[in-house]
Amino acid sequence: MIPKPPAHVLTIDDATTLATFVSDMAQRDWIAIDTEFLRERTYHPQLCLVQIADTERAGVIDVLAIDDLTPLGTLLTDTTVTKVFHSAEQDLEVLLHTFGTMPGPVFDTQLAGPLAGLDDQMGYARMVDALLDVKLSKAHTRTDWRQRPLPEGAMAYAADDVRYLSVAYRLIVDELARRDRLAWAMEDAERLTVPDRFAPEIDGAWRRIKAWPRLSPAAQQILAELASWREHEALTADRPRRWILADDAIIALAETAPTDDLTLADTPALPEKTLARHGEALLAAVARGLARNPVVLDPDAGPPDAATKRQIKAGMQALEDAARQSDVPAPTLSSRAEIARLVAGRRDLRLLQGWRRTIAGETVQRAVAAAQQN
């Protein structure tokens, strides 16, 4: 019999109610958590709501209305309470930024679902439909969660993100236990809680610009310098990257390589306000790029040669075979991109760690090695 979701939903918008609610939740072995946040106008996500539920009730915490969120931060880092998320990455990022510490321990139903027989990368609404035969409303998917008061029905919509998660979690855990895979799911979730995963990547910011491979090696060096400058500027100002400098402007600057004010002013896609505010910094970044060794930023990103294609194909075939034998979806085990990195000599891969190494990693590695020798 499928458990029922908690019926009682509490709106929490003052410190006293928060302290009482958090004290109660701290007595649980696990709690379901979700967040509502915005980042359209900022570099870092802005936390607006935190939803928490157990088996009996749910609370929607209006973090914008409460000055002291210390009790909530304490609960999030209480190691005796497992925090259950669905697709936890963005929630963990905003909570880490807000509270300065990483929540834990965590469980992610999106990661665990395929190990319990669900499809890979299931969205929350589809998971709830598949497990509970409940179709969730999409009425508030574009809500501005900073506005107060919130639109009618928004708080109930937010609460549903944890009410049904609390039920889905129990069903998934039961199935994982039946398949003896609960430790696998916990291992995957533990990898999410490494704070370095969310550190701004200044030097590697060029990877965010998808068009970089089509540029010449010299232009790629300019692009890398401009992307690093933009990342640092956006981080410092807490503004979206595109507000500092759009991707197409970076591409244009990398291609034209302006070295003076006049040439810079003629650069396509460069707004006058950006030119006035950052012209000197842009010319300095271009100059740094021109001084760099004109090599391809990532030699492994280009089209593979025939031998590499043969190894990747062999690895993918071994992966598919391992997926069938273990009854785990192939995308949950690995990906073509990861196997390409394996072929290129990388060993710091998820495929070669933990339970995946036993289920598929060693087999794929042998298949790639065999294809290399043929």
PyMOL commands that set and color helices and strands:
alter all, ss='L'
color gray80, all
select helices_A, chain A and resi 15-25+70-76+89-99+109-116+124-132+154-179+182-192+195-198+205-208+212-214+217-237+241-244+247-256+261-265+272-291+299-301+306-326+330-333+336-343+350-352+354-373
alter helices_A, ss='H'
color red, helices_A
select strands_A, chain A and resi 8-12+30-38+46-53+57-62+82-85+106-108
alter strands_A, ss='S'
color yellow, strands_A
deselect
rebuild
show_as cartoon
